[in-house]
Amino acid sequence: MTELTQTLVNAVMLIAVTLIAGSIGLKRFEAIDRRFEAIDRRFEAMDGRLDELRTELKADIARADSHVAEVRADLTQVRSDLTYVALAVGARRAEGSG
């Protein structure tokens, strides 16, 4: 009977140690899982912020393109005005020297 009792005690001890180790392992796994979920939420928030920044940057680029187009139009007008002035001054000189 002592051998049977010893075997039963060993079996009970093995089951107890297995349950304790499993419980500790499960708690650690759940803690790690919560940390990964928190990290996932942070990445999703950063991804959303990057999308907002991308949209803002596109709008800024569109505004800059618009301003560049306005400056080009103004420069074209100034060039046209300068050409007109140069032609007028040149025509007067030609009339005065003739």
HELIX and SHEET records of a PDB file:
HELIX    1   1 THR A    2  SER A   97  1                                  96    
END                                                                             
